[in-house]
Amino acid sequence: MEKRTILEIMKPHIFFDDQMTHLSSVAHNIPSVHVPFGIRNLIRAEI
């Protein structure tokens, strides 16, 4: 299930996520913030 579907039902005041793809799908309806500290944001050499 897409996060966009869930967020449209829940209608949060603000949405935080570590992946830009999740943010771009909801940014037109929900204020969104990118959190640059998730697993997807690690440099491959560090993993």
PDB file of N, CA, C, O and CB in Angstrom:
ATOM      1  N   MET A   1       0.847  -1.178   0.000  1.00  0.00           N
ATOM      2  CA  MET A   1       0.000   0.000   0.000  1.00  0.00           C
ATOM      3  C   MET A   1       0.895   1.244   0.000  1.00  0.00           C
ATOM      4  O   MET A   1       1.899   1.300   0.710  1.00  0.00           O
ATOM      5  CB  MET A   1      -0.965  -0.004   1.228  1.00  0.00           C
ATOM      6  N   GLU A   2       0.524   2.211  -0.785  1.00  0.00           N
ATOM      7  CA  GLU A   2       1.291   3.455  -0.864  1.00  0.00           C
ATOM      8  C   GLU A   2       1.067   4.315   0.367  1.00  0.00           C
ATOM      9  O   GLU A   2      -0.025   4.336   0.936  1.00  0.00           O
ATOM     10  CB  GLU A   2       0.916   4.236  -2.123  1.00  0.00           C
ATOM     11  N   LYS A   3       2.095   5.012   0.764  1.00  0.00           N
ATOM     12  CA  LYS A   3       1.971   5.920   1.910  1.00  0.00           C
ATOM     13  C   LYS A   3       0.986   7.042   1.596  1.00  0.00           C
ATOM     14  O   LYS A   3       0.284   7.531   2.481  1.00  0.00           O
ATOM     15  CB  LYS A   3       3.348   6.509   2.291  1.00  0.00           C
ATOM     16  N   ARG A   4       0.943   7.438   0.352  1.00  0.00           N
ATOM     17  CA  ARG A   4       0.041   8.516  -0.053  1.00  0.00           C
ATOM     18  C   ARG A   4      -1.408   8.180   0.295  1.00  0.00           C
ATOM     19  O   ARG A   4      -2.139   9.037   0.791  1.00  0.00           O
ATOM     20  CB  ARG A   4       0.173   8.785  -1.557  1.00  0.00           C
ATOM     21  N   THR A   5      -1.825   6.952   0.041  1.00  0.00           N
ATOM     22  CA  THR A   5      -3.180   6.514   0.332  1.00  0.00           C
ATOM     23  C   THR A   5      -3.489   6.614   1.825  1.00  0.00           C
ATOM     24  O   THR A   5      -4.541   7.117   2.220  1.00  0.00           O
ATOM     25  CB  THR A   5      -3.385   5.084  -0.152  1.00  0.00           C
ATOM     26  N   ILE A   6      -2.565   6.131   2.639  1.00  0.00           N
ATOM     27  CA  ILE A   6      -2.749   6.173   4.090  1.00  0.00           C
ATOM     28  C   ILE A   6      -2.785   7.608   4.595  1.00  0.00           C
ATOM     29  O   ILE A   6      -3.627   7.965   5.419  1.00  0.00           O
ATOM     30  CB  ILE A   6      -1.633   5.397   4.795  1.00  0.00           C
ATOM     31  N   LEU A   7      -1.870   8.424   4.098  1.00  0.00           N
ATOM     32  CA  LEU A   7      -1.799   9.814   4.559  1.00  0.00           C
ATOM     33  C   LEU A   7      -3.020  10.636   4.146  1.00  0.00           C
ATOM     34  O   LEU A   7      -3.443  11.527   4.882  1.00  0.00           O
ATOM     35  CB  LEU A   7      -0.542  10.470   4.022  1.00  0.00           C
ATOM     36  N   GLU A   8      -3.577  10.348   2.992  1.00  0.00           N
ATOM     37  CA  GLU A   8      -4.783  11.063   2.575  1.00  0.00           C
ATOM     38  C   GLU A   8      -5.959  10.734   3.488  1.00  0.00           C
ATOM     39  O   GLU A   8      -6.835  11.574   3.693  1.00  0.00           O
ATOM     40  CB  GLU A   8      -5.132  10.721   1.123  1.00  0.00           C
ATOM     41  N   ILE A   9      -5.991   9.534   4.034  1.00  0.00           N
ATOM     42  CA  ILE A   9      -7.049   9.147   4.967  1.00  0.00           C
ATOM     43  C   ILE A   9      -6.795   9.748   6.347  1.00  0.00           C
ATOM     44  O   ILE A   9      -7.710  10.275   6.980  1.00  0.00           O
ATOM     45  CB  ILE A   9      -7.149   7.614   5.065  1.00  0.00           C
ATOM     46  N   MET A  10      -5.542   9.665   6.809  1.00  0.00           N
ATOM     47  CA  MET A  10      -5.203  10.147   8.150  1.00  0.00           C
ATOM     48  C   MET A  10      -5.137  11.678   8.253  1.00  0.00           C
ATOM     49  O   MET A  10      -5.397  12.243   9.315  1.00  0.00           O
ATOM     50  CB  MET A  10      -3.878   9.563   8.573  1.00  0.00           C
ATOM     51  N   LYS A  11      -4.790  12.344   7.146  1.00  0.00           N
ATOM     52  CA  LYS A  11      -4.682  13.802   7.089  1.00  0.00           C
ATOM     53  C   LYS A  11      -3.793  14.391   8.202  1.00  0.00           C
ATOM     54  O   LYS A  11      -4.262  15.180   9.022  1.00  0.00           O
ATOM     55  CB  LYS A  11      -6.067  14.412   7.173  1.00  0.00           C
ATOM     56  N   PRO A  12      -2.504  13.998   8.221  1.00  0.00           N
ATOM     57  CA  PRO A  12      -1.608  14.539   9.248  1.00  0.00           C
ATOM     58  C   PRO A  12      -1.329  16.022   9.006  1.00  0.00           C
ATOM     59  O   PRO A  12      -1.480  16.517   7.889  1.00  0.00           O
ATOM     60  CB  PRO A  12      -0.287  13.751   9.276  1.00  0.00           C
ATOM     61  N   HIS A  13      -0.925  16.715  10.050  1.00  0.00           N
ATOM     62  CA  HIS A  13      -0.569  18.129   9.911  1.00  0.00           C
ATOM     63  C   HIS A  13       0.754  18.288   9.181  1.00  0.00           C
ATOM     64  O   HIS A  13       0.956  19.257   8.449  1.00  0.00           O
ATOM     65  CB  HIS A  13      -0.493  18.802  11.283  1.00  0.00           C
ATOM     66  N   ILE A  14       1.661  17.323   9.384  1.00  0.00           N
ATOM     67  CA  ILE A  14       2.965  17.321   8.726  1.00  0.00           C
ATOM     68  C   ILE A  14       3.456  15.886   8.615  1.00  0.00           C
ATOM     69  O   ILE A  14       3.154  15.051   9.468  1.00  0.00           O
ATOM     70  CB  ILE A  14       3.991  18.200   9.503  1.00  0.00           C
ATOM     71  N   PHE A  15       4.212  15.601   7.562  1.00  0.00           N
ATOM     72  CA  PHE A  15       4.707  14.255   7.303  1.00  0.00           C
ATOM     73  C   PHE A  15       6.224  14.290   7.188  1.00  0.00           C
ATOM     74  O   PHE A  15       6.773  15.069   6.408  1.00  0.00           O
ATOM     75  CB  PHE A  15       4.072  13.667   6.018  1.00  0.00           C
ATOM     76  N   PHE A  16       6.907  13.443   7.966  1.00  0.00           N
ATOM     77  CA  PHE A  16       8.356  13.324   7.940  1.00  0.00           C
ATOM     78  C   PHE A  16       8.720  11.970   7.339  1.00  0.00           C
ATOM     79  O   PHE A  16       8.104  10.956   7.668  1.00  0.00           O
ATOM     80  CB  PHE A  16       8.960  13.487   9.368  1.00  0.00           C
ATOM     81  N   ASP A  17       9.728  11.951   6.453  1.00  0.00           N
ATOM     82  CA  ASP A  17      10.183  10.679   5.891  1.00  0.00           C
ATOM     83  C   ASP A  17      11.636  10.814   5.461  1.00  0.00           C
ATOM     84  O   ASP A  17      12.121  11.917   5.208  1.00  0.00           O
ATOM     85  CB  ASP A  17       9.294  10.246   4.692  1.00  0.00           C
ATOM     86  N   ASP A  18      12.327   9.674   5.380  1.00  0.00           N
ATOM     87  CA  ASP A  18      13.733   9.688   4.982  1.00  0.00           C
ATOM     88  C   ASP A  18      13.923   9.399   3.494  1.00  0.00           C
ATOM     89  O   ASP A  18      15.056   9.377   3.015  1.00  0.00           O
ATOM     90  CB  ASP A  18      14.509   8.677   5.799  1.00  0.00           C
ATOM     91  N   GLN A  19      12.839   9.178   2.759  1.00  0.00           N
ATOM     92  CA  GLN A  19      12.946   8.890   1.333  1.00  0.00           C
ATOM     93  C   GLN A  19      12.199   9.940   0.523  1.00  0.00           C
ATOM     94  O   GLN A  19      11.014  10.187   0.747  1.00  0.00           O
ATOM     95  CB  GLN A  19      12.403   7.489   1.021  1.00  0.00           C
ATOM     96  N   MET A  20      12.900  10.548  -0.411  1.00  0.00           N
ATOM     97  CA  MET A  20      12.305  11.610  -1.225  1.00  0.00           C
ATOM     98  C   MET A  20      11.154  11.094  -2.089  1.00  0.00           C
ATOM     99  O   MET A  20      10.232  11.853  -2.390  1.00  0.00           O
ATOM    100  CB  MET A  20      13.370  12.245  -2.112  1.00  0.00           C
ATOM    101  N   THR A  21      11.185   9.834  -2.490  1.00  0.00           N
ATOM    102  CA  THR A  21      10.100   9.302  -3.312  1.00  0.00           C
ATOM    103  C   THR A  21       8.777   9.293  -2.544  1.00  0.00           C
ATOM    104  O   THR A  21       7.719   9.540  -3.123  1.00  0.00           O
ATOM    105  CB  THR A  21      10.443   7.884  -3.790  1.00  0.00           C
ATOM    106  N   HIS A  22       8.837   9.013  -1.256  1.00  0.00           N
ATOM    107  CA  HIS A  22       7.617   9.036  -0.446  1.00  0.00           C
ATOM    108  C   HIS A  22       7.108  10.465  -0.284  1.00  0.00           C
ATOM    109  O   HIS A  22       5.901  10.707  -0.286  1.00  0.00           O
ATOM    110  CB  HIS A  22       7.871   8.403   0.935  1.00  0.00           C
ATOM    111  N   LEU A  23       8.027  11.397  -0.146  1.00  0.00           N
ATOM    112  CA  LEU A  23       7.631  12.798   0.031  1.00  0.00           C
ATOM    113  C   LEU A  23       7.044  13.392  -1.240  1.00  0.00           C
ATOM    114  O   LEU A  23       6.057  14.127  -1.190  1.00  0.00           O
ATOM    115  CB  LEU A  23       8.823  13.625   0.476  1.00  0.00           C
ATOM    116  N   SER A  24       7.646  13.077  -2.370  1.00  0.00           N
ATOM    117  CA  SER A  24       7.187  13.681  -3.623  1.00  0.00           C
ATOM    118  C   SER A  24       5.768  13.258  -3.983  1.00  0.00           C
ATOM    119  O   SER A  24       5.058  14.002  -4.660  1.00  0.00           O
ATOM    120  CB  SER A  24       8.129  13.313  -4.753  1.00  0.00           C
ATOM    121  N   SER A  25       5.346  12.081  -3.543  1.00  0.00           N
ATOM    122  CA  SER A  25       3.999  11.624  -3.880  1.00  0.00           C
ATOM    123  C   SER A  25       2.911  12.310  -3.053  1.00  0.00           C
ATOM    124  O   SER A  25       1.742  12.285  -3.438  1.00  0.00           O
ATOM    125  CB  SER A  25       3.907  10.131  -3.692  1.00  0.00           C
ATOM    126  N   VAL A  26       3.276  12.925  -1.918  1.00  0.00           N
ATOM    127  CA  VAL A  26       2.275  13.555  -1.049  1.00  0.00           C
ATOM    128  C   VAL A  26       2.480  15.058  -0.880  1.00  0.00           C
ATOM    129  O   VAL A  26       1.644  15.730  -0.276  1.00  0.00           O
ATOM    130  CB  VAL A  26       2.293  12.897   0.305  1.00  0.00           C
ATOM    131  N   ALA A  27       3.572  15.586  -1.400  1.00  0.00           N
ATOM    132  CA  ALA A  27       3.947  16.982  -1.143  1.00  0.00           C
ATOM    133  C   ALA A  27       2.907  17.991  -1.621  1.00  0.00           C
ATOM    134  O   ALA A  27       2.837  19.092  -1.074  1.00  0.00           O
ATOM    135  CB  ALA A  27       5.262  17.281  -1.804  1.00  0.00           C
ATOM    136  N   HIS A  28       2.107  17.655  -2.616  1.00  0.00           N
ATOM    137  CA  HIS A  28       1.116  18.614  -3.118  1.00  0.00           C
ATOM    138  C   HIS A  28      -0.095  18.742  -2.194  1.00  0.00           C
ATOM    139  O   HIS A  28      -0.859  19.699  -2.319  1.00  0.00           O
ATOM    140  CB  HIS A  28       0.655  18.200  -4.506  1.00  0.00           C
ATOM    141  N   ASN A  29      -0.287  17.793  -1.265  1.00  0.00           N
ATOM    142  CA  ASN A  29      -1.445  17.834  -0.363  1.00  0.00           C
ATOM    143  C   ASN A  29      -1.089  17.990   1.112  1.00  0.00           C
ATOM    144  O   ASN A  29      -1.888  18.504   1.895  1.00  0.00           O
ATOM    145  CB  ASN A  29      -2.247  16.591  -0.535  1.00  0.00           C
ATOM    146  N   ILE A  30       0.111  17.545   1.490  1.00  0.00           N
ATOM    147  CA  ILE A  30       0.486  17.485   2.905  1.00  0.00           C
ATOM    148  C   ILE A  30       1.845  18.159   3.090  1.00  0.00           C
ATOM    149  O   ILE A  30       2.782  17.856   2.350  1.00  0.00           O
ATOM    150  CB  ILE A  30       0.526  16.007   3.414  1.00  0.00           C
ATOM    151  N   PRO A  31       1.972  19.060   4.055  1.00  0.00           N
ATOM    152  CA  PRO A  31       3.293  19.623   4.343  1.00  0.00           C
ATOM    153  C   PRO A  31       4.259  18.487   4.701  1.00  0.00           C
ATOM    154  O   PRO A  31       3.953  17.647   5.548  1.00  0.00           O
ATOM    155  CB  PRO A  31       3.213  20.670   5.506  1.00  0.00           C
ATOM    156  N   SER A  32       5.409  18.470   4.056  1.00  0.00           N
ATOM    157  CA  SER A  32       6.324  17.343   4.194  1.00  0.00           C
ATOM    158  C   SER A  32       7.750  17.811   4.471  1.00  0.00           C
ATOM    159  O   SER A  32       8.165  18.887   4.040  1.00  0.00           O
ATOM    160  CB  SER A  32       6.293  16.483   2.938  1.00  0.00           C
ATOM    161  N   VAL A  33       8.492  16.967   5.207  1.00  0.00           N
ATOM    162  CA  VAL A  33       9.866  17.286   5.573  1.00  0.00           C
ATOM    163  C   VAL A  33      10.742  16.060   5.319  1.00  0.00           C
ATOM    164  O   VAL A  33      10.401  14.945   5.712  1.00  0.00           O
ATOM    165  CB  VAL A  33       9.960  17.740   7.062  1.00  0.00           C
ATOM    166  N   HIS A  34      11.871  16.288   4.657  1.00  0.00           N
ATOM    167  CA  HIS A  34      12.836  15.214   4.442  1.00  0.00           C
ATOM    168  C   HIS A  34      13.762  15.118   5.646  1.00  0.00           C
ATOM    169  O   HIS A  34      14.363  16.109   6.060  1.00  0.00           O
ATOM    170  CB  HIS A  34      13.650  15.450   3.143  1.00  0.00           C
ATOM    171  N   VAL A  35      13.871  13.920   6.204  1.00  0.00           N
ATOM    172  CA  VAL A  35      14.768  13.648   7.330  1.00  0.00           C
ATOM    173  C   VAL A  35      15.967  12.897   6.750  1.00  0.00           C
ATOM    174  O   VAL A  35      15.824  11.743   6.346  1.00  0.00           O
ATOM    175  CB  VAL A  35      14.045  12.810   8.485  1.00  0.00           C
ATOM    176  N   PRO A  36      17.135  13.518   6.699  1.00  0.00           N
ATOM    177  CA  PRO A  36      18.281  12.909   6.004  1.00  0.00           C
ATOM    178  C   PRO A  36      19.070  11.892   6.828  1.00  0.00           C
ATOM    179  O   PRO A  36      20.267  11.723   6.598  1.00  0.00           O
ATOM    180  CB  PRO A  36      19.209  13.983   5.563  1.00  0.00           C
ATOM    181  N   PHE A  37      18.439  11.221   7.767  1.00  0.00           N
ATOM    182  CA  PHE A  37      19.168  10.315   8.645  1.00  0.00           C
ATOM    183  C   PHE A  37      18.675   8.880   8.595  1.00  0.00           C
ATOM    184  O   PHE A  37      18.995   8.107   9.497  1.00  0.00           O
ATOM    185  CB  PHE A  37      19.087  10.808  10.040  1.00  0.00           C
ATOM    186  N   GLY A  38      17.924   8.493   7.597  1.00  0.00           N
ATOM    187  CA  GLY A  38      17.422   7.126   7.505  1.00  0.00           C
ATOM    188  C   GLY A  38      18.420   6.201   6.846  1.00  0.00           C
ATOM    189  O   GLY A  38      19.463   6.642   6.364  1.00  0.00           O
ATOM    190  N   ILE A  39      18.104   4.924   6.825  1.00  0.00           N
ATOM    191  CA  ILE A  39      18.979   3.901   6.253  1.00  0.00           C
ATOM    192  C   ILE A  39      19.238   4.142   4.769  1.00  0.00           C
ATOM    193  O   ILE A  39      20.316   3.822   4.269  1.00  0.00           O
ATOM    194  CB  ILE A  39      18.371   2.520   6.453  1.00  0.00           C
ATOM    195  N   ARG A  40      18.275   4.696   4.074  1.00  0.00           N
ATOM    196  CA  ARG A  40      18.426   4.971   2.641  1.00  0.00           C
ATOM    197  C   ARG A  40      19.396   6.111   2.369  1.00  0.00           C
ATOM    198  O   ARG A  40      19.841   6.274   1.233  1.00  0.00           O
ATOM    199  CB  ARG A  40      17.079   5.298   2.028  1.00  0.00           C
ATOM    200  N   ASN A  41      19.732   6.894   3.370  1.00  0.00           N
ATOM    201  CA  ASN A  41      20.592   8.048   3.191  1.00  0.00           C
ATOM    202  C   ASN A  41      22.046   7.786   3.580  1.00  0.00           C
ATOM    203  O   ASN A  41      22.876   8.691   3.503  1.00  0.00           O
ATOM    204  CB  ASN A  41      20.061   9.193   3.987  1.00  0.00           C
ATOM    205  N   LEU A  42      22.362   6.566   3.996  1.00  0.00           N
ATOM    206  CA  LEU A  42      23.734   6.219   4.328  1.00  0.00           C
ATOM    207  C   LEU A  42      24.566   6.104   3.048  1.00  0.00           C
ATOM    208  O   LEU A  42      24.064   5.679   2.007  1.00  0.00           O
ATOM    209  CB  LEU A  42      23.783   4.901   5.132  1.00  0.00           C
ATOM    210  N   ILE A  43      25.804   6.475   3.135  1.00  0.00           N
ATOM    211  CA  ILE A  43      26.723   6.303   2.014  1.00  0.00           C
ATOM    212  C   ILE A  43      27.014   4.806   1.910  1.00  0.00           C
ATOM    213  O   ILE A  43      27.230   4.141   2.923  1.00  0.00           O
ATOM    214  CB  ILE A  43      28.054   7.148   2.206  1.00  0.00           C
ATOM    215  N   ARG A  44      27.020   4.287   0.704  1.00  0.00           N
ATOM    216  CA  ARG A  44      27.187   2.843   0.493  1.00  0.00           C
ATOM    217  C   ARG A  44      28.467   2.307   1.149  1.00  0.00           C
ATOM    218  O   ARG A  44      28.491   1.147   1.560  1.00  0.00           O
ATOM    219  CB  ARG A  44      27.209   2.533  -1.007  1.00  0.00           C
ATOM    220  N   ALA A  45      29.503   3.096   1.256  1.00  0.00           N
ATOM    221  CA  ALA A  45      30.744   2.646   1.862  1.00  0.00           C
ATOM    222  C   ALA A  45      30.590   2.374   3.349  1.00  0.00           C
ATOM    223  O   ALA A  45      31.357   1.597   3.918  1.00  0.00           O
ATOM    224  CB  ALA A  45      31.825   3.668   1.640  1.00  0.00           C
ATOM    225  N   GLU A  46      29.610   3.003   3.983  1.00  0.00           N
ATOM    226  CA  GLU A  46      29.390   2.840   5.414  1.00  0.00           C
ATOM    227  C   GLU A  46      28.592   1.589   5.747  1.00  0.00           C
ATOM    228  O   GLU A  46      28.657   1.103   6.875  1.00  0.00           O
ATOM    229  CB  GLU A  46      28.687   4.046   5.962  1.00  0.00           C
ATOM    230  N   ILE A  47      27.844   1.063   4.793  1.00  0.00           N
ATOM    231  CA  ILE A  47      26.965  -0.080   5.050  1.00  0.00           C
ATOM    232  C   ILE A  47      27.735  -1.359   5.180  1.00  0.00           C
ATOM    233  O   ILE A  47      27.143  -2.416   5.397  1.00  0.00           O
ATOM    234  CB  ILE A  47      25.944  -0.220   3.959  1.00  0.00           C
TER     235      ILE A  47
END
